[in-house]
């Protein structure tokens, strides 16, 4: 029932498998990517559709479990032998998709009296300021109950919390109506959480659960984003928890499960907040892309990441020579119309991928934001799907049909359909009123136009996180990865004025590889909101020590900080001017007498970002962020051999010289072996 070992013999017993397989998995909405390292040092790569089903598996766990069984040679429904799998590192979009697809749990929200409409009113932010018709995303299912009790801004109790019979009746009716997941967000709870804790304990005694307290998920001020964060956490935590529990049960008690977070570190499921997995997979891609650039000797240059998948494209920027210690972090993001407070890497996503649908509004060609997904997929898949960016590449010969495997159609055994693609493009050209359709010129121009639109959208996304933030990208290298990245990497580089494109041999699964390279760690924040002065330093040092002690205790309790393992500690301060709501992060070495250095670092960053600085303005320390990471599998120690696991066939070595990135001179080099072709390009 298990795959043979490297000598061709079947393995029996857990002892023969030690230290066990390690798997790094990116569970995306379209594809699930898997990189496995065997006990004898071979690396296996697998990519499966996330929608595929396996008989006997829970639907939410099926892509990961099915891929693991197929790689290991286990029949469906057979348990994993103890010791067969040592560790699984997982990046997942389960929480994000639950929000976007309206599959989140209904939430009972408890707020101070007078704030029932807080989430509905919001901050009056308009997503598109010139739009005449505002189209808001579908709201989460939330029932609000107001409670009596109020704190002052300094945490003093102005009005005691009242847990009376009237409140109990409202809560009991909500629980009976199915609102089991609760969120509690009270004014100034971040400063003094006693009222929130008391209300949370009372709710649990009445049978509610889970109960999310806003101060537990975010210790930052501003009631609206803290409340929204608590609601999102309460809505998706049960979904994510059920998924992880089913996955852990399928893997067995001996497999160590760790989940990738948006901040770029791995966490144990028991320490995990659902809100911290919003950019789980993209964060793994950023770790992998930066590691690829470092191995290629390009870490001293600015790095632009370009991850083009089937549904969307993720981009990021890292300054040259900064290393991961100099990575910027953002403290909030927006999802389903709610501002979410969570530390995450600065990754920007646009709805333009290989499956982005090509359509017309009657007068012009448009690309996305709708996606064909894995089912039905692009038109060339023979499943009745729409025209997509992938079809444009098929039309123009950039994806040769003869080189694609025969896995399409209803039975999954037919080649891609180039004739249907041309037929559909011809119909679209006629719909747009293009001349010279008969000789094919308009059809070819339409394909080029679709790719130009997609490239421009991706280029604008990269400009927004680099040039528009004051970064000079003229010497940058574009690290292209994702299943569709190689199709548009060179046109995108030319559009941005770049001269180098870097592709890793595992670019199609680089997010999964990055999850394997990521360290284990935790990020914790504490709001300070005090003027920057020498008198503040003792408080900062005390807060730093308390946060670091708390983080180390959590890591040690989950087994991620064993004795003798080296760890790294980084701390950052968010500084802002006294009259501003938003600040800038600067690194802090944890020293006391650094007020002048902190001010200089803030002014340098402000001048780079905005082109000016106000000399002598009063600065406020908004918050302190502490990150402790321990252990990682660096690229220098990664096993060197690559093995491909094809459906229905035993693994065999791929003709790849090394698992190192390639950045070649201005030419194209193609290697072919047995019908498998690989190409690396350098922008002329």
BELGI-V58761 format. One record per pair of residues at least 12 apart in sequence whose C-alpha atoms are under 7 Angstrom apart, sorted by the first residue. I is the first residue (numbers start at 0). J is the second residue. D is the distance in Angstrom with one decimal. If there is no record, write none. Layout:
BEGIN
I&J&D / I&J&D
END
This chain:
BEGIN
0&72&6.4 / 0&73&5.2 / 0&74&6.5 / 1&71&6.0 / 1&72&4.9 / 1&73&5.4 / 2&71&5.4 / 2&72&4.8 / 13&80&6.7 / 13&81&5.6 / 13&82&4.9 / 13&83&6.4 / 16&38&6.7 / 16&82&6.2 / 16&83&5.6 / 17&38&6.6 / 17&82&6.4 / 18&38&5.9 / 18&85&6.5 / 19&37&7.0 / 19&38&5.3 / 19&82&5.7 / 19&83&5.0 / 19&84&5.0 / 19&85&4.6 / 20&35&6.9 / 20&36&5.8 / 20&37&4.8 / 20&38&5.6 / 20&83&6.2 / 20&84&4.6 / 20&85&5.4 / 20&86&6.8 / 21&35&5.6 / 21&36&5.2 / 21&37&6.7 / 21&84&6.3 / 21&85&5.7 / 21&86&4.8 / 21&87&5.9 / 22&34&5.8 / 22&35&4.3 / 22&36&6.4 / 22&86&6.3 / 22&87&4.8 / 22&88&6.2 / 23&35&6.2 / 23&87&5.9 / 23&88&4.7 / 23&89&6.1 / 23&511&5.4 / 23&512&6.4 / 23&514&6.1 / 23&515&5.2 / 24&88&6.1 / 24&89&4.9 / 24&90&6.1 / 24&511&5.0 / 25&89&6.0 / 25&90&4.6 / 25&91&6.1 / 25&280&5.8 / 25&510&6.4 / 25&511&4.9 / 26&90&5.9 / 26&91&4.8 / 26&92&6.6 / 27&49&6.9 / 27&91&6.3 / 27&92&5.8 / 28&49&6.3 / 28&92&6.8 / 29&48&6.0 / 29&49&5.4 / 29&309&6.6 / 29&372&5.8 / 29&373&5.4 / 30&46&6.6 / 30&47&5.6 / 30&48&4.5 / 30&49&4.9 / 31&46&5.7 / 31&47&5.3 / 31&48&6.0 / 31&49&5.4 / 31&62&6.5 / 32&45&6.0 / 32&46&4.6 / 32&47&6.6 / 32&508&5.8 / 32&511&6.1 / 33&45&5.0 / 33&46&6.1 / 33&511&6.2 / 34&511&6.3 / 34&512&6.4 / 40&638&5.5 / 41&638&6.4 / 41&640&5.2 / 41&641&6.2 / 41&642&6.6 / 42&638&6.8 / 42&640&5.9 / 42&641&4.8 / 42&642&5.5 / 43&641&6.1 / 43&642&4.7 / 43&643&5.6 / 43&644&6.5 / 44&642&6.6 / 44&643&5.5 / 44&644&6.4 / 45&644&6.2 / 47&66&6.9 / 48&373&6.7 / 49&62&5.2 / 53&65&6.3 / 53&75&7.0 / 54&75&6.9 / 55&76&6.1 / 59&242&6.1 / 60&242&6.4 / 60&245&6.7 / 60&246&5.8 / 70&644&6.5 / 79&250&6.3 / 79&251&7.0 / 81&253&6.1 / 82&253&6.2 / 84&254&5.5 / 85&253&6.9 / 85&254&4.8 / 85&255&6.1 / 86&254&5.2 / 86&255&4.4 / 86&256&5.9 / 87&254&6.9 / 87&255&6.1 / 87&256&5.0 / 87&257&6.4 / 88&256&6.0 / 88&257&4.9 / 88&258&5.8 / 88&514&6.6 / 88&515&6.5 / 89&257&6.2 / 89&258&4.8 / 89&259&5.9 / 90&258&5.9 / 90&259&4.9 / 90&279&5.1 / 90&280&4.8 / 90&514&6.9 / 91&279&5.9 / 91&280&6.0 / 92&277&6.7 / 92&279&6.8 / 93&239&6.3 / 94&235&5.6 / 94&238&6.9 / 94&239&5.7 / 94&273&6.4 / 94&276&6.9 / 94&277&6.7 / 95&277&5.4 / 97&235&6.7 / 98&335&6.9 / 99&335&6.7 / 103&234&5.1 / 103&235&5.4 / 103&238&6.9 / 104&180&7.0 / 104&234&4.7 / 104&235&6.5 / 105&140&4.9 / 105&141&5.9 / 105&178&5.6 / 105&180&6.8 / 105&234&6.3 / 106&140&6.3 / 106&141&4.8 / 106&142&6.4 / 106&178&5.6 / 106&180&5.2 / 106&181&5.5 / 106&182&6.9 / 106&230&6.8 / 106&233&6.5 / 106&234&6.0 / 107&141&5.8 / 107&142&5.0 / 107&143&6.0 / 107&178&5.6 / 107&180&6.3 / 107&181&4.6 / 107&182&6.2 / 108&141&6.7 / 108&142&6.0 / 108&143&4.7 / 108&144&6.2 / 108&181&5.8 / 108&182&4.8 / 108&183&5.9 / 109&143&5.9 / 109&144&4.9 / 109&145&5.8 / 109&146&6.7 / 109&182&6.4 / 109&183&4.9 / 109&184&6.4 / 110&144&6.5 / 110&145&5.1 / 110&146&6.1 / 110&183&6.4 / 110&184&5.4 / 110&185&5.4 / 111&145&5.4 / 111&146&5.1 / 111&147&6.2 / 111&148&6.5 / 111&149&7.0 / 111&185&5.7 / 111&186&6.9 / 112&145&4.6 / 112&146&5.3 / 112&147&5.8 / 115&143&5.9 / 115&144&6.9 / 115&145&6.3 / 117&223&6.9 / 118&223&7.0 / 121&223&6.9 / 135&336&6.9 / 136&335&5.6 / 136&336&6.2 / 147&160&5.7 / 147&161&5.5 / 148&160&4.1 / 148&161&6.4 / 149&186&6.9 / 150&186&6.6 / 150&187&6.4 / 152&187&6.0 / 154&187&6.5 / 154&190&5.9 / 154&191&5.2 / 160&194&6.5 / 179&207&5.2 / 179&208&5.6 / 180&207&6.6 / 180&208&5.2 / 180&209&5.1 / 180&210&6.2 / 180&233&5.8 / 180&234&6.9 / 181&207&6.8 / 181&208&6.5 / 181&209&6.3 / 181&210&4.7 / 181&211&6.1 / 181&233&6.1 / 182&210&5.8 / 182&211&4.7 / 182&212&6.0 / 182&229&5.7 / 182&230&5.6 / 182&233&5.9 / 183&195&6.5 / 183&211&6.2 / 183&212&5.0 / 183&213&6.0 / 184&212&6.4 / 184&213&5.1 / 184&226&5.3 / 186&222&6.2 / 188&214&6.0 / 189&214&4.8 / 189&218&5.0 / 189&219&6.2 / 189&220&6.3 / 192&214&6.5 / 195&212&6.4 / 199&212&7.0 / 211&229&6.1 / 211&233&5.8 / 212&229&6.6 / 213&225&6.0 / 213&226&6.2 / 213&229&5.0 / 216&229&6.6 / 217&340&6.6 / 218&524&6.7 / 218&525&5.7 / 218&526&6.2 / 219&525&6.9 / 219&526&5.4 / 224&338&5.3 / 224&339&5.9 / 224&340&6.4 / 225&340&6.7 / 227&337&6.0 / 227&338&6.3 / 227&339&6.3 / 228&339&4.9 / 228&340&5.9 / 232&273&5.9 / 232&274&5.7 / 235&273&6.5 / 236&273&5.3 / 239&273&6.6 / 259&276&6.9 / 259&279&5.3 / 259&514&6.6 / 260&275&5.4 / 260&276&4.9 / 260&278&6.9 / 260&279&4.8 / 261&275&5.5 / 261&276&5.5 / 261&277&6.3 / 261&278&4.6 / 261&279&4.9 / 261&282&5.6 / 261&342&7.0 / 261&343&4.6 / 261&344&6.2 / 262&282&6.9 / 262&342&5.8 / 262&343&4.1 / 262&344&5.2 / 263&282&5.3 / 263&283&6.5 / 263&286&6.9 / 263&344&6.8 / 263&517&6.7 / 264&517&5.8 / 264&518&5.4 / 264&519&5.3 / 264&520&5.4 / 264&521&7.0 / 265&517&6.6 / 265&518&6.1 / 265&519&4.4 / 265&520&5.9 / 266&519&6.0 / 266&520&6.2 / 266&521&6.9 / 267&557&6.5 / 274&341&6.7 / 275&341&6.1 / 280&510&6.2 / 281&313&6.7 / 281&510&6.7 / 282&344&6.6 / 283&510&4.8 / 283&511&6.5 / 283&513&4.6 / 283&514&4.6 / 284&509&5.8 / 284&510&3.6 / 284&513&5.5 / 285&304&6.9 / 286&513&5.0 / 286&517&6.5 / 287&509&5.8 / 287&510&6.2 / 287&512&6.0 / 287&513&3.6 / 287&516&6.9 / 288&304&6.6 / 288&478&6.3 / 290&634&6.8 / 291&503&6.7 / 291&660&5.9 / 294&659&6.8 / 295&660&5.8 / 298&319&6.2 / 298&320&5.8 / 299&319&4.6 / 299&320&4.1 / 300&319&4.1 / 300&320&6.5 / 300&474&6.5 / 300&475&5.8 / 301&317&5.8 / 301&318&4.6 / 301&319&4.0 / 301&472&6.5 / 301&474&6.6 / 301&475&4.4 / 301&476&6.5 / 302&316&5.7 / 302&317&5.1 / 302&318&6.5 / 302&319&6.8 / 302&475&5.4 / 302&476&5.3 / 302&477&6.2 / 302&478&7.0 / 303&315&5.7 / 303&316&4.7 / 303&317&6.6 / 303&475&6.6 / 303&476&6.2 / 303&477&4.8 / 303&478&6.0 / 304&316&6.4 / 304&477&6.0 / 304&478&5.0 / 304&479&6.3 / 305&477&6.9 / 305&478&6.0 / 305&479&4.9 / 305&480&6.2 / 305&484&6.9 / 306&479&6.1 / 306&480&4.9 / 306&481&4.9 / 306&484&6.0 / 307&352&5.7 / 307&480&6.6 / 307&481&4.9 / 307&482&6.6 / 307&483&5.2 / 307&484&4.6 / 308&352&5.3 / 308&353&6.2 / 308&481&5.2 / 308&482&5.4 / 308&483&5.5 / 309&352&4.9 / 309&353&4.6 / 309&354&4.8 / 309&372&6.5 / 309&483&6.9 / 310&350&6.6 / 310&351&6.5 / 310&352&4.7 / 310&353&6.6 / 310&354&5.6 / 310&355&6.3 / 310&370&5.6 / 310&372&6.3 / 311&348&6.7 / 311&349&5.8 / 311&350&4.5 / 311&351&4.7 / 311&352&4.4 / 312&348&5.6 / 312&349&5.4 / 312&350&6.5 / 312&351&5.7 / 312&352&5.6 / 313&346&6.4 / 313&347&5.6 / 313&348&4.5 / 313&349&6.6 / 314&346&5.8 / 314&347&5.4 / 314&348&6.5 / 314&461&6.1 / 315&345&6.4 / 315&346&5.0 / 315&347&6.4 / 315&461&7.0 / 315&464&6.7 / 316&464&6.6 / 316&465&6.0 / 327&344&6.6 / 327&345&6.5 / 328&342&6.4 / 328&343&5.6 / 328&344&4.8 / 328&345&5.8 / 329&342&5.8 / 329&343&5.5 / 329&344&6.2 / 329&345&5.9 / 330&342&4.6 / 330&343&6.5 / 347&460&6.9 / 349&460&7.0 / 350&367&6.5 / 350&368&5.0 / 351&367&6.2 / 351&368&6.5 / 351&453&6.4 / 353&387&6.7 / 353&388&5.1 / 353&389&5.0 / 353&483&5.8 / 354&370&5.1 / 354&371&5.1 / 354&372&6.0 / 354&376&6.8 / 354&377&6.1 / 354&387&5.3 / 354&388&6.1 / 354&389&6.3 / 355&367&4.8 / 355&368&6.4 / 355&369&5.9 / 355&370&4.4 / 355&371&6.4 / 355&387&5.2 / 355&388&5.9 / 356&369&5.7 / 356&370&5.4 / 356&371&6.3 / 356&385&6.4 / 356&386&5.8 / 356&387&4.4 / 356&388&6.9 / 357&386&5.4 / 357&387&5.2 / 361&431&7.0 / 362&431&6.5 / 366&449&6.7 / 366&452&6.8 / 366&453&6.6 / 371&384&6.5 / 371&385&6.6 / 377&389&6.7 / 377&390&6.4 / 378&390&6.6 / 378&420&6.3 / 379&415&5.1 / 379&416&4.7 / 379&417&6.3 / 379&419&6.8 / 379&420&6.0 / 380&407&5.1 / 380&408&6.1 / 380&415&5.6 / 380&416&6.8 / 381&407&6.2 / 381&408&4.6 / 381&415&7.0 / 381&416&6.5 / 382&408&5.6 / 382&409&6.5 / 388&449&6.9 / 388&450&6.7 / 390&420&6.3 / 391&446&4.9 / 393&417&6.6 / 394&417&6.7 / 394&420&6.5 / 394&421&6.3 / 394&446&6.9 / 395&443&6.9 / 395&446&6.9 / 400&415&5.9 / 400&417&6.9 / 424&442&6.0 / 425&442&5.7 / 428&441&6.7 / 428&442&6.2 / 428&445&6.9 / 454&487&7.0 / 454&491&5.7 / 458&491&6.3 / 458&494&6.9 / 458&495&6.5 / 468&608&5.3 / 469&607&5.5 / 469&608&4.7 / 473&496&6.9 / 473&497&6.3 / 475&497&6.7 / 476&497&7.0 / 476&499&5.2 / 476&500&5.8 / 476&501&6.8 / 477&492&6.9 / 477&499&6.3 / 477&500&4.8 / 477&501&6.0 / 478&500&5.9 / 478&501&4.7 / 478&502&6.2 / 479&500&6.8 / 479&501&6.1 / 479&502&5.6 / 480&502&6.6 / 480&506&4.4 / 480&507&5.9 / 480&509&6.4 / 481&506&5.8 / 481&507&4.5 / 481&508&6.4 / 481&509&6.8 / 482&507&4.4 / 489&682&5.7 / 498&682&5.5 / 498&683&7.0 / 499&681&5.9 / 499&682&5.8 / 500&662&6.8 / 500&681&5.7 / 500&682&6.5 / 501&660&6.9 / 501&661&6.3 / 501&662&5.2 / 502&660&6.0 / 502&661&6.1 / 502&679&6.8 / 503&659&6.5 / 503&660&4.2 / 503&661&6.2 / 504&658&6.5 / 504&660&6.3 / 515&632&6.7 / 516&631&5.7 / 516&632&5.0 / 516&633&5.6 / 517&631&5.7 / 518&628&5.9 / 518&629&5.9 / 518&630&5.3 / 518&631&4.4 / 519&559&6.6 / 519&628&5.4 / 519&629&5.4 / 519&630&6.2 / 519&631&7.0 / 520&627&5.4 / 520&628&4.0 / 520&629&6.0 / 521&550&6.4 / 521&626&5.8 / 521&627&5.8 / 521&628&6.6 / 522&625&5.8 / 522&626&4.4 / 522&627&6.8 / 523&546&6.9 / 523&624&5.9 / 523&625&5.5 / 523&626&6.5 / 524&622&6.9 / 524&623&5.6 / 524&624&4.4 / 524&625&6.3 / 525&622&5.6 / 525&623&5.3 / 525&624&6.6 / 526&621&6.1 / 526&622&4.2 / 526&623&6.3 / 527&620&6.1 / 527&621&5.3 / 527&622&4.9 / 527&623&6.8 / 528&619&6.3 / 528&620&5.4 / 528&621&4.4 / 528&622&6.6 / 529&619&5.5 / 529&620&5.5 / 529&621&6.9 / 530&618&5.9 / 530&619&4.2 / 530&620&6.0 / 531&618&5.6 / 531&619&5.2 / 531&620&5.7 / 532&594&6.3 / 533&592&7.0 / 533&594&6.4 / 536&591&5.4 / 540&589&6.9 / 546&625&6.8 / 547&625&6.9 / 560&629&6.4 / 564&629&7.0 / 565&629&6.2 / 566&627&6.8 / 566&628&5.5 / 566&629&4.2 / 566&630&6.8 / 567&627&5.5 / 567&628&5.3 / 567&629&6.4 / 568&626&5.7 / 568&627&4.4 / 568&628&6.7 / 569&625&5.9 / 569&626&5.2 / 569&627&6.4 / 570&586&6.4 / 570&587&5.7 / 570&588&6.9 / 570&624&5.5 / 570&625&4.4 / 570&626&6.2 / 571&584&6.4 / 571&585&5.7 / 571&586&4.5 / 571&587&5.2 / 571&623&6.0 / 571&624&5.2 / 571&625&6.6 / 572&584&5.6 / 572&585&5.5 / 572&586&6.4 / 572&587&6.5 / 572&620&6.8 / 572&622&5.9 / 572&623&4.8 / 572&624&6.4 / 573&585&6.4 / 573&620&6.0 / 573&621&5.4 / 573&622&5.4 / 573&623&6.6 / 574&601&7.0 / 574&618&6.5 / 574&619&5.6 / 574&620&4.7 / 574&621&5.7 / 575&618&5.6 / 575&619&5.3 / 575&620&6.7 / 575&621&6.8 / 576&616&6.7 / 576&617&5.9 / 576&618&4.5 / 576&619&6.0 / 577&617&5.7 / 577&618&5.5 / 577&619&5.8 / 583&601&6.9 / 585&600&6.4 / 585&601&6.4 / 639&657&6.5 / 639&658&6.0 / 641&653&6.3 / 662&681&7.0 / 663&681&5.9 / 664&681&6.0 / 665&681&4.9 / 665&682&6.0 / 665&683&5.1 / 666&680&6.3 / 666&681&5.9 / 667&679&6.1 / 667&680&5.0 / 667&681&6.9
END
